[in-house]
Amino acid sequence: MLAPQSRTYESHGLRLHYADWGNEGAPVAILVHGGRDHCRSWDAIARSLQPHFHVLAPDLRGHGDSDWTKGGSYALTEYVYDLAQLIRSIAAPQVTLIGHSMGGMVSLIFSGSFPELVTKLVVLDGVTMLPDTPKAPAHERISKWVSQLDRLHDRTPRRYSTLEDAAAQMVLHNKRLARDLALHLATHGSRRNEDGTYSWKFDPYQRASAPHRLWPDDHVALWSRITSPTLLLNAGESFLAGARAAGLERYFPQARVETIAGAGHWLQHDKPQEVLGEIRRFLGLAEG
């Protein structure tokens, strides 16, 4: 399949979109993107897995072609609820989860909360809360959150004259990103404004850090409940360097950690063949 079907489902009163790559009847694999990203960021991995899985890639709430929340609330647990609703809507008894960045955290939380539903778990540079992360006092968290919302309320979304300009901005932030891939990501990640310019599809309020988030002890407790084989695939040159040195595998019943050398946080874009190879080996698929 060259392109997926667009489908929708409802969660929490929101109309949420997902890309369905087909192969119904096969085991289900769900690809969960990160913050300020979208479902078509997974195309290369989705095409590679589609002969073996019924591949679905959701647009998380506030991203891509999914609805934005009313009031701008985007806690990780709300994404987990949406993922649970997607799995219910397709009546999948179990799923394989692959998540990048924030989507990796969502996949970890889901897998620890509902271990019986997950057969295998892959997290791409997605452990953003380490066991020794300090917890700020409640009043500081709430004050920071209010300040973030105030700034976002007054923020004017950036506009780009062309899709090529939007793609160039992505390359500016990731020097490893190929220009044709950047254009693909910009094409699916932006919408056209009435004046002909383009703006990103994601809700700016997604940037705010919810004060009622899960904290290190919560995450460690959830990790200990994950029963599926787990691959923590880190990027060798990511800003999340702490995850590589934290010995995270000891917090999981059965996890292994691998590192993709020469890749930044967007490792599936920076080193696509290496990442695909690691995922396919972990899932027990032939090379290709």
N, C-alpha and C positions, 0 to 999 in steps of 0.2 A: 504494500500500500504506500503510495507516494505522499498522500495527505490524509489526515484524520477526519472523522465526522465530528461536527460540533453538536454537543448535547448539553442539556441543562437539568438541574434538579433543585429542590427547595431545601433550605436549611435555615432555621431561626428567622423565618420570614424573608429570607434573601433568595434571589434567583442566582444560582451559581452555575458557572460554565465549566465543562471539561472536554478535552479532546479524546475521542474514542478511536483507537488505532485498529480496532477490529480483532478478529480471531476468537469469536465467542465460543465457549465450550472449553477453551484452554484455561489453565490456571491464570488468575488475575494478578497483574503487576501494576501498582500505582506509583507514579512518579510525582513527587511533591517538590515544587520549586521553592526558592528562597524569597526573601523580602525584596520588594520592588522588581520582581521578575514576573514571568508568565509561563503558561503551559507549553508554548511552542519553543521554549528554551531547551526542551528535552528531545527535539526531533531526531537527532542522530542516534541517541540511545534507544528511543522508542522504536525506530525502524529496525535496529539490530535485534531487539528483544521480541518484536511482534510475531515472528514465525513460531515462537515458543510460548508466548503468553498472550492473554487478552490485555493489552496495554491501555491504561487510562492515565491521562495527565490533567489534573484539575487546575483551574485558575482559583487560587485561594481568594476568599472574600477580600474586597478592596484591591484586587489585582486583575489584570487582563480584562476579560469580558464578563467577569462576575460583578455582582452588585457591591457597592460600598455600604458599610454599616451606617446606621443612623446614629450619629453622635460620635463617630470616630473611635470606637473601642476595638482594639486589635490585640487581645491577650492570646498567648499561644494556645491556651485551653479552648478558646473559641474556634481556632483552626482545627483543633482535635475533634471538636463536636462536628464540624463540617465534614471532616474525613469519615467519621463514624456514620454520618447520614449518607454519604456517597456509597459506602460499602453496603449499607442497608438497602439503598435504592436499587442496587444491581443484584441484591440477594447473593453476595459472594460468601461462601462459608469460611474461606481463608484468603489471605492476600500476601503477596511479596511487596514490601515497601522499599522504595529508593528515594531518599530525600537529600536535598542540597541546602547547606547553610541553615536558615530558619526552618526550611522544610525538613531538614534533618532532625532538628529539635522536636518539631511536631511529630515526626515519625517515631522518635524515641519515646516521647510521652505516650503516644497511642499504643506502642508495643508493650510498654510497661503497664499500662492501664488495662489492656485487653490482650494479654499474651496468647490466648487461645486462638485469636484471629490472624496471627502473623506467622507465616512459615519461614521467611527469611527477611533480613533487614540489612540495607546498605545505607550508610550515612556518609555523604561527601562533604568533608570539611564543615561539619555541622554541629560539633560539640562546642557551643558558645557559652555554656555555663559550666565552669570547672568546679570540682568538689571543694576547693579552698577559696572560692570567690567570696569576698566579704559582703555581708548584708547591711546596707545602709539603714539608719533609723527610719521608722515609718514616716515621720514628719518631713524628713529630707526627700524621701521617695515621692511623697505627694506634692511637695513644693516643686520639685523638678518636673513632675508630670504636668502640673498646672502651667508652669512657665513654657514647657514645650508646646502645649495646646495653644497658649496665647500667641506664640510666635507663628505657629502653623496657620492660625486663623487669619493672620495678616499677610500671609505669604501668597504671592502671585505665581501660579504655575508657569514654569519656563516654557517658552514657545520657540519652535525651530522652523525656519523657512521651508526646509525640505526634509525628507526622510534621510537623505545623505548627510545633512547637518546633524540630525539626531544620532545617526550611526557614528559620525566622527566624534561626537561627545563621548560615546561609549568607548571608542578606541583610546581617547584621551585618558580615560580612567583605567584602562587595561591595555597596556602596550602590546600584550601578547595576542590580543583578539584580532583574528583575520577580518579584513574589511567586508568580505562577502557574508560572513557570519554576523558581523555587526549590523549590516543592512537587513538581514533576515530578522534579527532580534528587534531592531527598531521598527520594522514593518508591522510585526505582530504585537509590539509593546507600546505603540503610540496610537492616538486617534486624531483625526483631522478636526481642527476647529473651524468655526464659521468663516473666519477670515482667510482660510486656506493654509494656515500654519499647523504645526503638529505639537502635541503635548503628550507626556507619558500617561498611560492608562491608570497607573496605580494611584490610590488615594493618598495624598500627602500626610494625612493623619496616621498612616501606617508607621510613620517614623517615630511616633511617641512611645515611650516605655511605660507600659501599664504598671501602676504601683502595687497591684494585687497579683504579681507574678509568682511563679514557683521559684523556690530558692534551692541552694545546693543540696541540702539534706533531702528535699523532695525528689530532686532528679536522681540522686544516688539510690534512693529507695525504689524508684521506678525502674532504674537500670537493672537492679538486682532481681526484678520480677520478669525480665525479658527471657523467654524460653527459647526463642528462635536463634539459629546461628546468625551472628552479626559481624558485618565487615565495617570497620571504621576506616574510611579512606581519606587520609589527610593530604593536604597540598604542602610540598616542601618549602614554598616561599609565600605562605599565607600570613596574613596579619594575626591569625589564630595560632601562633607558634606555641602557646602554652599547652595546647591539646596534644602536641606531638611528644612533649616531655612529661606528661602527667601520669603515664602508666595506666591509662584508662581501662585497658582490658581486664584489670583485676576487679573492676566494679561490675562486670558482666559475667553471667554463668558460662557463656560460650561466645567470646568475641576475639577477633584478631584485628590488629592495627597494621595498615600498610600506608606507605607514603609515596606519592607521585613526585619525583624529583623534577625541579625546574618549572613547576606549576604554581600559579597563584591561587587565590581563593576560588576563582571560577575554573577549577581544574578540568571539568568536563569540556570546557571550551578551549583551554590552553593546551591540554594534552589529550585530545579525544580518543585516540587509538589506545593509549596506555590505560586510560580510565575504563574504556570498554573492555579491554582485555582482562583487567582485574575483576570487573563485574561478571563477565561471562564465566571466568574460571570459578568464581565464588558460587555462581548459580548452577555450576555443573554443565555448562554449555560448551560445545566444540568451538574452537577458535574460528573467528570469521566476522 
